[in-house]
């Protein structure tokens, strides 16, 4: 029992350090997280996400027989804002 618990605790610790490294260790000028955000903010990535969303809707309708069409994904689903915050969208 303790061996399994110790193994899971060690696995969790490794995952925590891997996530921290991904978020905070620079790979060149950016961290791994910043690189991923930049990649997913591109137009081809947004197009691929929209197509994947539509395909998942078709699969769901085929498997469960739903008659209603899949709603379109929000246009800014994968948009990453890299600029300064817009004053018009500030909290009141």
N, CA, C and O of each residue as an XYZ file, in Angstrom:
368
protein
N       0.821     -1.187      0.000
C       0.000      0.000      0.000
C       0.871      1.259      0.000
O       0.629      2.191     -0.768
N       1.884      1.276      0.867
C       2.737      2.463      0.941
C       3.604      2.613     -0.300
O       3.948      3.726     -0.698
N       3.954      1.482     -0.907
C       4.762      1.584     -2.131
C       3.969      2.230     -3.251
O       4.490      3.065     -3.991
N       2.703      1.841     -3.374
C       1.872      2.458     -4.408
C       1.664      3.941     -4.137
O       1.728      4.763     -5.051
N       1.419      4.272     -2.892
C       1.220      5.667     -2.515
C       2.493      6.476     -2.764
O       2.435      7.596     -3.272
N       3.631      5.908     -2.407
C       4.909      6.587     -2.647
C       5.184      6.770     -4.128
O       5.681      7.814     -4.550
N       4.861      5.757     -4.911
C       5.058      5.850     -6.357
C       4.180      6.937     -6.964
O       4.633      7.706     -7.811
N       2.939      6.997     -6.534
C       2.024      8.031     -7.049
C       2.461      9.420     -6.612
O       2.356     10.375     -7.382
N       2.948      9.540     -5.386
C       3.445     10.840     -4.914
C       4.661     11.266     -5.730
O       4.787     12.437     -6.089
N       5.548     10.334     -6.021
C       6.721     10.652     -6.836
C       6.304     11.031     -8.253
O       6.853     11.973     -8.824
N       5.353     10.318     -8.822
C       4.847     10.665    -10.155
C       4.233     12.061    -10.164
O       4.451     12.836    -11.095
N       3.467     12.378     -9.125
C       2.855     13.707     -9.041
C       3.924     14.783     -8.926
O       3.795     15.848     -9.530
N       4.965     14.525     -8.167
C       6.057     15.484     -8.020
C       6.769     15.708     -9.352
O       7.115     16.841     -9.686
N       6.987     14.647    -10.108
C       7.623     14.774    -11.421
C       6.745     15.595    -12.359
O       7.250     16.436    -13.102
N       5.442     15.360    -12.330
C       4.520     16.118    -13.180
C       4.533     17.592    -12.799
O       4.528     18.457    -13.675
N       4.550     17.888    -11.504
C       4.588     19.285    -11.054
C       5.845     19.972    -11.567
O       5.769     21.089    -12.079
N       7.001     19.323    -11.438
C       8.237     19.936    -11.921
C       8.251     20.066    -13.442
O       8.805     21.031    -13.968
N       7.655     19.118    -14.152
C       7.588     19.223    -15.611
C       6.724     20.405    -16.029
O       7.084     21.139    -16.949
N       5.591     20.598    -15.365
C       4.712     21.733    -15.684
C       5.396     23.049    -15.343
O       5.327     24.003    -16.117
N       6.053     23.107    -14.194
C       6.777     24.327    -13.827
C       7.880     24.636    -14.838
O       8.074     25.794    -15.209
N       8.594     23.619    -15.278
C       9.632     23.829    -16.287
C       9.051     24.310    -17.600
O       9.620     25.189    -18.248
N       7.923     23.744    -17.998
C       7.269     24.159    -19.241
C       6.830     25.614    -19.169
O       6.890     26.335    -20.165
N       6.390     26.043    -17.994
C       5.862     27.405    -17.843
C       6.937     28.451    -17.580
O       6.757     29.609    -17.956
N       8.047     28.084    -16.949
C       8.985     29.099    -16.481
C      10.402     29.028    -17.055
O      11.131     30.017    -16.975
N      10.815     27.905    -17.625
C      12.180     27.792    -18.143
C      12.210     28.285    -19.582
O      11.492     27.754    -20.429
N      13.034     29.298    -19.871
C      13.060     29.828    -21.237
C      13.735     28.865    -22.217
O      14.749     28.236    -21.913
N      13.139     28.778    -23.388
C      13.710     28.027    -24.510
C      14.022     29.060    -25.585
O      13.209     29.291    -26.479
N      15.173     29.669    -25.503
C      15.475     30.809    -26.360
C      14.957     32.065    -25.687
O      15.333     32.367    -24.555
N      14.090     32.801    -26.381
C      13.541     34.038    -25.815
C      12.211     33.823    -25.110
O      11.756     34.703    -24.380
N      11.583     32.683    -25.311
C      10.263     32.409    -24.734
C      10.290     31.085    -23.986
O      11.159     30.242    -24.207
N       9.320     30.923    -23.099
C       9.156     29.635    -22.422
C       8.385     28.688    -23.339
O       7.861     29.101    -24.374
N       8.321     27.430    -22.954
C       7.552     26.471    -23.742
C       6.089     26.859    -23.840
O       5.469     26.687    -24.889
N       5.533     27.381    -22.755
C       4.140     27.821    -22.759
C       3.936     28.982    -23.727
O       2.952     29.004    -24.466
N       4.851     29.941    -23.731
C       4.725     31.079    -24.650
C       4.859     30.630    -26.104
O       4.175     31.157    -26.982
N       5.739     29.658    -26.361
C       5.854     29.114    -27.719
C       4.540     28.452    -28.134
O       4.064     28.664    -29.249
N       3.957     27.654    -27.246
C       2.697     26.972    -27.564
C       1.581     27.978    -27.808
O       0.787     27.807    -28.733
N       1.510     29.035    -26.981
C       0.484     30.056    -27.178
C       0.662     30.750    -28.520
O      -0.322     31.041    -29.199
N       1.904     31.018    -28.911
C       2.153     31.673    -30.194
C       1.753     30.764    -31.356
O       1.219     31.240    -32.358
N       2.003     29.479    -31.229
C       1.643     28.539    -32.295
C       0.127     28.434    -32.429
O      -0.398     28.462    -33.542
N      -0.582     28.313    -31.303
C      -2.033     28.149    -31.353
C      -2.761     29.428    -31.723
O      -3.959     29.388    -32.003
N      -2.076     30.555    -31.732
C      -2.712     31.823    -32.099
C      -2.678     32.065    -33.604
O      -3.245     33.053    -34.071
N      -2.036     31.201    -34.370
C      -1.941     31.405    -35.813
C      -3.267     31.082    -36.493
O      -4.093     30.341    -35.961
N      -3.449     31.649    -37.670
C      -4.681     31.421    -38.430
C      -4.875     29.943    -38.796
O      -5.990     29.439    -38.661
N      -3.827     29.223    -39.256
C      -4.042     27.804    -39.564
C      -4.475     26.984    -38.343
O      -5.269     26.052    -38.472
N      -3.961     27.325    -37.174
C      -4.358     26.591    -35.966
C      -5.816     26.865    -35.632
O      -6.545     25.955    -35.238
N      -6.244     28.109    -35.784
C      -7.654     28.432    -35.527
C      -8.556     27.735    -36.532
O      -9.630     27.249    -36.178
N      -8.116     27.686    -37.796
C      -8.904     27.003    -38.831
C      -8.997     25.507    -38.530
O     -10.062     24.907    -38.669
N      -7.884     24.913    -38.120
C      -7.890     23.492    -37.775
C      -8.801     23.221    -36.583
O      -9.500     22.208    -36.556
N      -8.798     24.111    -35.605
C      -9.668     23.937    -34.439
C     -11.138     24.032    -34.839
O     -11.967     23.270    -34.340
N     -11.463     24.957    -35.733
C     -12.849     25.092    -36.185
C     -13.287     23.843    -36.950
O     -14.408     23.367    -36.770
N     -12.411     23.311    -37.799
C     -12.744     22.098    -38.546
C     -12.879     20.900    -37.611
O     -13.750     20.052    -37.810
N     -12.029     20.826    -36.601
C     -12.120     19.745    -35.628
C     -13.430     19.831    -34.854
O     -14.059     18.808    -34.582
N     -13.837     21.030    -34.502
C     -15.107     21.261    -33.798
C     -16.282     20.785    -34.661
O     -17.196     20.129    -34.162
N     -16.253     21.118    -35.951
C     -17.323     20.703    -36.860
C     -17.334     19.187    -37.037
O     -18.402     18.575    -37.059
N     -16.157     18.578    -37.162
C     -16.084     17.126    -37.317
C     -16.603     16.418    -36.069
O     -17.294     15.405    -36.172
N     -16.276     16.945    -34.901
C     -16.779     16.348    -33.659
C     -18.302     16.449    -33.597
O     -18.966     15.535    -33.109
N     -18.852     17.545    -34.085
C     -20.309     17.688    -34.128
C     -20.948     16.686    -35.068
O     -22.001     16.126    -34.766
N     -20.306     16.457    -36.223
C     -20.841     15.463    -37.166
C     -20.798     14.062    -36.556
O     -21.742     13.286    -36.706
N     -19.709     13.745    -35.874
C     -19.599     12.430    -35.231
C     -20.670     12.281    -34.158
O     -21.307     11.232    -34.058
N     -20.870     13.322    -33.359
C     -21.886     13.273    -32.308
C     -23.275     13.075    -32.903
O     -24.061     12.275    -32.396
N     -23.583     13.809    -33.988
C     -24.899     13.656    -34.620
C     -25.061     12.259    -35.199
O     -26.145     11.681    -35.124
N     -23.999     11.710    -35.774
C     -24.069     10.373    -36.350
C     -24.269      9.318    -35.264
O     -25.078      8.404    -35.422
N     -23.537      9.448    -34.171
C     -23.604      8.427    -33.128
C     -24.867      8.528    -32.287
O     -25.422      7.501    -31.895
N     -25.327      9.722    -32.003
C     -26.453      9.893    -31.097
C     -27.729     10.316    -31.800
O     -28.764     10.461    -31.150
N     -27.683     10.519    -33.114
C     -28.868     10.828    -33.882
C     -29.485     12.174    -33.576
O     -30.704     12.321    -33.659
N     -28.692     13.145    -33.231
C     -29.229     14.470    -32.943
C     -29.522     15.197    -34.244
O     -28.741     15.135    -35.194
N     -30.643     15.878    -34.278
C     -31.055     16.592    -35.481
C     -30.565     18.032    -35.510
O     -30.496     18.641    -36.578
N     -30.226     18.577    -34.358
C     -29.806     19.978    -34.329
C     -28.362     20.098    -34.783
O     -27.528     19.268    -34.421
N     -28.056     21.122    -35.573
C     -26.676     21.284    -36.029
C     -25.763     21.716    -34.883
O     -26.205     22.276    -33.880
N     -24.503     21.441    -35.066
C     -23.506     21.830    -34.078
C     -23.311     23.329    -34.107
O     -23.143     23.900    -35.185
N     -23.327     23.989    -32.957
C     -23.078     25.431    -32.965
C     -21.645     25.724    -33.392
O     -20.728     24.946    -33.131
N     -21.478     26.847    -34.043
C     -20.143     27.249    -34.475
C     -19.302     27.603    -33.252
O     -19.824     28.151    -32.281
N     -18.013     27.297    -33.291
C     -17.163     27.685    -32.167
C     -17.032     29.200    -32.117
O     -17.159     29.865    -33.146
N     -16.782     29.746    -30.952
C     -16.613     31.192    -30.879
C     -15.447     31.635    -31.749
O     -14.445     30.926    -31.842
N     -15.556     32.793    -32.388
C     -14.503     33.214    -33.312
C     -13.168     33.458    -32.624
O     -12.131     33.424    -33.286
N     -13.158     33.699    -31.346
C     -11.907     33.956    -30.649
C     -11.543     32.806    -29.721
O     -10.950     33.028    -28.665
N     -11.889     31.585    -30.097
C     -11.683     30.446    -29.219
C     -10.210     30.217    -28.906
O      -9.874     29.899    -27.765
N      -9.335     30.365    -29.873
C      -7.915     30.109    -29.645
C      -7.066     31.361    -29.794
O      -5.849     31.263    -29.948
N      -7.672     32.514    -29.753
C      -6.923     33.748    -29.936
C      -6.176     34.069    -28.652
O      -6.753     34.076    -27.565
N      -4.899     34.331    -28.793
C      -4.073     34.714    -27.661
C      -3.712     36.171    -27.832
O      -3.099     36.547    -28.831
N      -4.088     37.003    -26.860
C      -3.808     38.428    -26.936
C      -2.384     38.669    -26.462
O      -2.079     38.486    -25.284
N      -1.512     39.080    -27.374
C      -0.124     39.321    -27.013
C       0.162     40.794    -26.791
O       1.261     41.149    -26.367
N      -0.802     41.658    -27.067
C      -0.577     43.089    -26.948
C      -1.011     43.635    -25.610
O      -1.318     42.891    -24.679
N      -1.029     44.944    -25.536
C      -1.461     45.615    -24.317
C      -2.971     45.468    -24.167
O      -3.679     45.340    -25.166
N      -3.470     45.485    -22.941
C      -4.916     45.363    -22.755
C      -5.657     46.559    -23.328
O      -5.180     47.693    -23.294
N      -6.830     46.271    -23.851
C      -7.665     47.308    -24.440
C      -8.452     47.996    -23.327
O      -9.087     47.325    -22.513
N      -8.415     49.327    -23.284
C      -9.078     50.069    -22.213
C     -10.592     49.914    -22.271
O     -11.257     50.029    -21.242
N     -11.154     49.654    -23.454
C     -12.604     49.511    -23.563
C     -13.093     48.213    -22.930
O     -14.278     48.082    -22.626
N     -12.191     47.250    -22.729
C     -12.573     45.977    -22.143
C     -12.144     45.872    -20.684
O     -12.131     44.777    -20.124
N     -11.797     46.982    -20.069
C     -11.340     46.970    -18.687
C     -12.505     46.691    -17.747
O     -13.662     46.960    -18.069
N     -12.182     46.153    -16.593
C     -13.201     45.892    -15.577
C     -13.707     47.213    -15.030
O     -12.945     48.173    -14.914
N     -14.978     47.268    -14.695
C     -15.528     48.531    -14.154
C     -14.977     48.854    -12.789
O     -15.338     49.875    -12.204
